[in-house]
């Protein structure tokens, strides 16, 4: 996650999904997987939805919170954390993972492991932990990687959604059986709402 993506149309869909999942009452954890902003492309520019009336009705409160961030040039994860987007008890891990100034492969690996261990410690009590990033691969090849992991998560139930506006984003849930039906119910509610043309189920 980079601050330049905050409040773009993908973010709008992401928070809509998380707000629905939060209705289960389970403690939500967000691992931002924060990295320094890059300047080599125009990613994060998908904000024109904020000036189209149809999007306002999807989630009115969320819409205006994000629009305020854009209008006031306040696009950063801290703004999200301090807003009313997610429940007050949501646990956020926002330490930036910056490997740009470390050329040594071994040291980079150690820094990444340290970052990951800290995330696990902070988020260990959460029932649902979220972060997302889709690799730049064909969909079948990308999803096959997850399908091949089923045997490594024996007893877990899988659920996936795809968001198709802006840059495609996949949301893959690996759930304990006692959490599955609650989360599935909220995803189905989302798919029947005004968001229905923006999300689809993934075949996992």
KOLPAKE-264560 format. One record per atom (N, C-alpha, C): residue in one letter; x, y, z. Coordinates in steps of 0.05 Angstrom, whole numbers, padded with zeros to 5 digits, always signed. Layout:
<atoms>
AXYZ ...
</atoms>
This chain:
<atoms>
X+00017-00024+00000 X+00000+00000+00000 X+00018+00025+00000 X+00010+00044-00017 X+00024+00070-00017 X+00003+00092-00012 X+00011+00113+00000 X-00008+00134+00007 X-00022+00146-00018 X-00009+00145-00041 X-00021+00156-00065 X-00046+00141-00074 X-00050+00117-00064 X-00074+00102-00071 X-00098+00108-00053 X-00094+00121-00031 X-00116+00127-00012 X-00138+00143-00026 X-00162+00133-00023 X-00187+00146-00033 X-00191+00143-00063 X-00175+00126-00077 X-00181+00121-00105 X-00205+00101-00106 X-00214+00094-00130 X-00239+00078-00131 X-00234+00050-00120 X-00209+00040-00122 X-00203+00014-00110 X-00205+00015-00080 X-00197+00037-00068 X-00199+00041-00039 X-00228+00041-00031 X-00245+00054-00047 X-00273+00056-00041 X-00285+00028-00039 X-00279+00011-00059 X-00288-00016-00058 X-00277-00032-00035 X-00252-00028-00029 X-00239-00043-00007 X-00252-00037+00019 X-00257-00011+00025 X-00268-00004+00051 X-00298-00013+00052 X-00311-00012+00029 X-00339-00022+00029 X-00340-00052+00038 X-00322-00067+00027 X-00320-00096+00035 X-00313-00099+00064 X-00293-00084+00073 X-00285-00087+00101 X-00307-00077+00120 X-00322-00057+00113 X-00343-00047+00130 X-00365-00068+00132 X-00370-00083+00110 X-00389-00105+00112 X-00379-00127+00129 X-00354-00135+00126 X-00342-00157+00141 X-00342-00149+00171 X-00338-00124+00177 X-00337-00115+00205 X-00364-00118+00219 X-00385-00120+00203 X-00412-00124+00215 X-00415-00151+00228 X-00397-00169+00223 X-00397-00195+00237 X-00391-00192+00267 X-00379-00169+00274 X-00371-00165+00302 X-00343-00175+00308 X-00330-00189+00289 X-00303-00199+00293 X-00283-00177+00293 X-00262-00179+00310 X-00241-00159+00311 X-00225-00159+00285 X-00225-00136+00273 X-00212-00132+00247 X-00183-00122+00250 X-00165-00134+00235 X-00137-00124+00235 X-00130-00117+00206 X-00116-00094+00202 X-00108-00085+00176 X-00078-00083+00175 X-00065-00099+00158 X-00037-00097+00153 X-00034-00081+00127 X-00026-00056+00129 X-00025-00039+00106 X-00004-00048+00085 X+00016-00063+00094 X+00039-00069+00077 X+00048-00044+00064 X+00053-00023+00080 X+00060+00003+00070 X+00088+00004+00059 X+00090+00016+00035 X+00116+00020+00022 X+00117+00049+00013 X+00142+00060+00009 X+00144+00088+00000 X+00129+00093-00026 X+00118+00117-00030 X+00105+00124-00055 X+00125+00123-00078 X+00116+00112-00100 X+00132+00112-00125 X+00122+00134-00143 X+00139+00143-00160 X+00132+00166-00177 X+00133+00160-00207 X+00139+00134-00214 X+00144+00128-00242 X+00119+00123-00259 X+00095+00123-00246 X+00071+00120-00261 X+00048+00136-00249 X+00025+00134-00261 X+00002+00150-00251 X-00018+00134-00234 X-00009+00112-00223 X-00027+00096-00206 X-00038+00114-00183 X-00062+00108-00176 X-00075+00123-00154 X-00091+00147-00165 X-00093+00150-00191 X-00107+00172-00203 X-00137+00166-00208 X-00146+00143-00201 X-00174+00135-00206 X-00193+00147-00185 X-00196+00173-00186 X-00213+00187-00167 X-00237+00201-00179 X-00241+00198-00205 X-00264+00211-00218 X-00291+00202-00208 X-00291+00178-00195 X-00317+00167-00185 X-00329+00186-00164 X-00312+00202-00151 X-00321+00221-00130 X-00338+00244-00142 X-00339+00245-00168 X-00354+00267-00181 X-00376+00255-00198 X-00384+00230-00192 X-00406+00217-00207 X-00427+00209-00186 X-00451+00218-00190 X-00472+00215-00170 X-00478+00186-00164 X-00475+00168-00183 X-00482+00140-00179 X-00466+00127-00157 X-00441+00135-00154 X-00423+00124-00134 X-00430+00134-00106 X-00442+00157-00104 X-00448+00168-00078 X-00467+00150-00063 X-00486+00138-00077 X-00507+00122-00064 X-00497+00094-00055 X-00474+00086-00064 X-00464+00060-00056 X-00460+00058-00026 X-00447+00079-00015 X-00442+00081+00014 X-00438+00110+00020 X-00459+00124+00026 X-00458+00153+00028 X-00438+00164+00047 X-00437+00152+00071 X-00418+00161+00092 X-00389+00157+00082 X-00383+00133+00072 X-00356+00127+00063 X-00348+00146+00040 X-00367+00150+00021 X-00362+00167-00002 X-00352+00195+00007 X-00366+00207+00026 X-00359+00234+00034 X-00334+00235+00051 X-00328+00214+00065 X-00303+00213+00080 X-00279+00213+00061 X-00281+00197+00040 X-00259+00195+00020 X-00258+00220+00003 X-00281+00231-00004 X-00280+00256-00019 X-00267+00279-00004 X-00272+00280+00022 X-00259+00300+00039 X-00229+00297+00039 X-00219+00272+00039 X-00190+00267+00038 X-00178+00278+00012 X-00192+00273-00010 X-00183+00283-00036 X-00184+00313-00037 X-00206+00325-00029 X-00210+00354-00031 X-00190+00369-00014 X-00182+00357+00008 X-00163+00370+00027 X-00135+00360+00024 X-00129+00345+00003 X-00102+00335-00003 X-00091+00320+00022 X-00107+00302+00032 X-00100+00289+00057 X-00100+00258+00053 X-00087+00250+00032 X-00087+00222+00024 X-00064+00207+00037 X-00070+00194+00059 X-00051+00177+00073 X-00065+00158+00091 X-00052+00136+00099 X-00065+00115+00115 X-00072+00126+00143 X-00058+00145+00152 X-00065+00157+00179 X-00092+00169+00178 X-00099+00182+00156 X-00126+00194+00153 X-00147+00172+00155 X-00142+00150+00143 X-00161+00128+00143 X-00164+00117+00172 X-00141+00113+00185 X-00141+00103+00212 X-00156+00121+00232 X-00154+00147+00227 X-00167+00167+00246 X-00195+00174+00238 X-00205+00161+00217 X-00232+00167+00208 X-00252+00148+00219 X-00277+00150+00210 X-00298+00131+00219 X-00303+00109+00198 X-00284+00105+00181 X-00287+00085+00160 X-00290+00057+00172 X-00273+00050+00190 X-00273+00023+00203 X-00278+00026+00233 X-00287+00004+00246 X-00293+00005+00274 X-00270+00016+00291 X-00276+00029+00312 X-00256+00042+00329 X-00235+00022+00340 X-00244-00003+00344 X-00225-00023+00356 X-00208-00037+00335 X-00210-00029+00309 X-00194-00041+00288 X-00164-00038+00295 X-00149-00059+00291 X-00120-00058+00296 X-00105-00053+00270 X-00089-00033+00269 X-00074-00026+00244 X-00044-00030+00248 X-00032-00042+00227 X-00002-00044+00227 X+00007-00026+00204 X+00020-00004+00210 X+00027+00016+00190 X+00057+00021+00187 X+00073+00004+00199 X+00102+00008+00195 X+00109+00006+00166 X+00124+00025+00155 X+00131+00025+00127 X+00154+00005+00122 X+00151-00011+00102 X+00173-00030+00094 X+00188-00017+00071 X+00211-00006+00077 X+00227+00009+00058 X+00254-00006+00055 X+00257-00019+00032 X+00282-00034+00027 X+00299-00020+00006 X+00291+00004-00002 X+00304+00018-00025 X+00333+00026-00020 X+00340+00029+00006 X+00367+00038+00012 X+00385+00016+00022 X+00376-00009+00019 X+00391-00032+00028 X+00397-00051+00004 X+00421-00050-00008 X+00427-00066-00031 X+00433-00095-00025 X+00440-00101+00000 X+00448-00128+00006 X+00424-00146+00009 X+00424-00168-00006 X+00401-00186-00007 X+00395-00198+00021 X+00415-00207+00035 X+00411-00220+00061 X+00399-00200+00081 X+00410-00176+00081 X+00400-00155+00100 X+00371-00147+00093 X+00365-00146+00067 X+00338-00140+00058 X+00319-00162+00068 X+00328-00187+00067 X+00311-00209+00076 X+00307-00207+00106 X+00327-00200+00121 X+00325-00197+00150 X+00306-00174+00157 X+00308-00152+00143 X+00290-00129+00148 X+00261-00137+00143 X+00257-00152+00121 X+00230-00161+00114 X+00219-00180+00136 X+00236-00198+00145 X+00227-00217+00166 X+00221-00203+00192 X+00237-00183+00199 X+00232-00167+00223 X+00205-00153+00221 X+00200-00141+00198 X+00175-00127+00193 X+00152-00146+00195 X+00154-00170+00184 X+00133-00190+00185 X+00128-00200+00213 X+00149-00205+00228 X+00146-00214+00256 X+00131-00194+00273 X+00137-00169+00269 X+00124-00148+00284 X+00094-00146+00277 X+00088-00150+00251 X+00060-00151+00243 X+00045-00174+00256 X+00057-00197+00257 X+00044-00221+00269 X+00039-00216+00299 X+00058-00203+00312 X+00055-00198+00341 X+00032-00179+00346 X+00031-00157+00330 X+00011-00137+00334 X-00017-00147+00328 X-00020-00164+00307 X-00046-00172+00297 X-00055-00199+00307 X-00041-00211+00326 X-00046-00238+00334 X-00073-00243+00346 X-00085-00223+00358 X-00111-00226+00371 X-00135-00220+00353 X-00129-00213+00328 X-00151-00206+00309 X-00163-00231+00297 X-00189-00230+00292 X-00203-00252+00280 X-00201-00252+00250 X-00200-00228+00238 X-00197-00224+00209 X-00174-00205+00205 X-00154-00214+00189 X-00131-00197+00183 X-00131-00192+00153 X-00129-00167+00145 X-00131-00160+00117 X-00106-00147+00106 X-00097-00155+00083 X-00080-00139+00065 X-00083-00151+00037 X-00078-00136+00017 X-00083-00146-00010 X-00063-00134-00030 X-00056-00150-00050 X-00040-00141-00072 X-00041-00163-00093 X-00048-00156-00117 X-00050-00176-00138 X-00024-00175-00155 X-00012-00198-00159 X+00012-00200-00175 X+00005-00194-00204 X+00024-00185-00219 X+00019-00179-00247 X+00023-00205-00264 X+00003-00222-00260 X+00003-00248-00275 X-00025-00252-00285 X-00028-00271-00304 X-00054-00278-00314 X-00071-00289-00291 X-00097-00284-00292 X-00114-00291-00269 X-00112-00320-00262 X-00113-00338-00282 X-00112-00367-00275 X-00086-00374-00261 X-00064-00364-00271 X-00038-00370-00259 X-00037-00359-00231 X-00047-00335-00227 X-00047-00323-00201 X-00064-00338-00181 X-00088-00345-00189 X-00107-00359-00171 X-00099-00388-00166 X-00085-00400-00186 X-00076-00428-00182 X-00056-00429-00159 X-00041-00408-00154 X-00023-00408-00132 X-00038-00411-00105 X-00061-00400-00103 X-00078-00402-00079 X-00092-00429-00078 X-00101-00438-00101 X-00114-00465-00102 X-00095-00486-00093 X-00070-00483-00099 X-00050-00503-00092 X-00043-00503-00062 X-00053-00483-00048 X-00048-00481-00019 X-00069-00494-00002 X-00090-00504-00014 X-00112-00515+00001 X-00103-00537+00020 X-00085-00554+00011 X-00076-00576+00029 X-00060-00566+00052 X-00048-00542+00050 X-00033-00530+00072 X-00050-00517+00093 X-00076-00514+00087 X-00095-00502+00106 X-00118-00520+00110 X-00112-00545+00119 X-00132-00565+00123 X-00152-00555+00144 X-00178-00559+00138 X-00199-00551+00156 X-00209-00523+00152 X-00194-00507+00136 X-00202-00479+00131 X-00221-00479+00107 X-00238-00458+00106 X-00256-00453+00084 X-00247-00429+00069 X-00250-00430+00042 X-00240-00408+00025 X-00263-00393+00013 X-00258-00367+00009 X-00278-00350-00003 X-00263-00327-00017 X-00272-00319-00041 X-00258-00298-00055 X-00276-00280-00070 X-00269-00254-00071 X-00284-00234-00087 X-00264-00219-00104 X-00274-00210-00127 X-00257-00194-00145 X-00271-00167-00149 X-00255-00145-00146 X-00265-00118-00151 X-00254-00109-00178 X-00272-00099-00195 X-00264-00096-00223 X-00261-00066-00232 X-00266-00047-00214 X-00263-00019-00221 X-00234-00010-00217 X-00224+00006-00235 X-00196+00015-00233 X-00178-00009-00237 X-00158-00012-00220 X-00141-00035-00220 X-00155-00059-00207 X-00155-00082-00220 X-00169-00105-00209 X-00156-00113-00182 X-00173-00119-00163 X-00163-00127-00137 X-00178-00153-00128 X-00163-00172-00118 X-00175-00197-00108 X-00174-00196-00077 X-00196-00207-00066 X-00198-00209-00037 X-00203-00238-00030 X-00183-00251-00018 X-00184-00280-00013 X-00185-00285+00017 X-00206-00298+00025 X-00209-00304+00054 X-00202-00333+00058 X-00185-00338+00078 X-00179-00365+00088 X-00189-00366+00116 X-00211-00380+00120 X-00227-00376+00145 X-00230-00401+00162 X-00230-00397+00188 X-00238-00418+00206 X-00268-00425+00200 X-00275-00451+00202 X-00303-00458+00196 X-00324-00442+00212 X-00318-00435+00237 X-00338-00421+00253 X-00340-00391+00245 X-00322-00382+00228 X-00324-00354+00217 X-00336-00353+00189 X-00335-00376+00175 X-00340-00376+00146 X-00368-00365+00140 X-00389-00376+00152 X-00416-00369+00144 X-00423-00340+00151 X-00411-00329+00172 X-00416-00301+00178 X-00404-00283+00157 X-00379-00289+00149 X-00366-00273+00129 X-00379-00277+00102 X-00386-00301+00095 X-00399-00307+00069 X-00426-00292+00068 X-00441-00291+00090 X-00466-00276+00090 X-00462-00247+00083 X-00442-00234+00095 X-00436-00206+00090 X-00427-00201+00062 X-00412-00220+00050 X-00403-00217+00022 X-00427-00220+00004 X-00446-00237+00010 X-00470-00241-00006 X-00487-00216-00005 X-00489-00204+00019 X-00504-00179+00021 X-00492-00157+00004 X-00465-00155+00004 X-00451-00136-00013 X-00458-00141-00043 X-00458-00166-00051 X-00462-00173-00079 X-00491-00168-00088 X-00509-00164-00069 X-00537-00158-00075 X-00544-00129-00073 X-00524-00113-00064 X-00528-00085-00059 X-00521-00069-00084 X-00520-00042-00081 X-00513-00025-00104 X-00485-00031-00115 X-00469-00046-00099 X-00442-00053-00107 X-00441-00076-00127 X-00463-00089-00133 X-00463-00114-00146 X-00449-00114-00174 X-00448-00092-00187 X-00435-00091-00214 X-00405-00086-00211 X-00395-00083-00187 X-00367-00077-00182 X-00352-00101-00171 X-00366-00121-00160 X-00354-00144-00148 X-00364-00170-00161 X-00348-00190-00161 X-00357-00217-00170 X-00343-00238-00153 X-00354-00262-00151 X-00342-00283-00136 X-00319-00295-00151 X-00298-00304-00137 X-00276-00318-00149 X-00279-00348-00145 X-00271-00363-00165 X-00272-00392-00163 X-00247-00402-00151 X-00248-00409-00125 X-00224-00419-00111 X-00228-00448-00103 
</atoms>
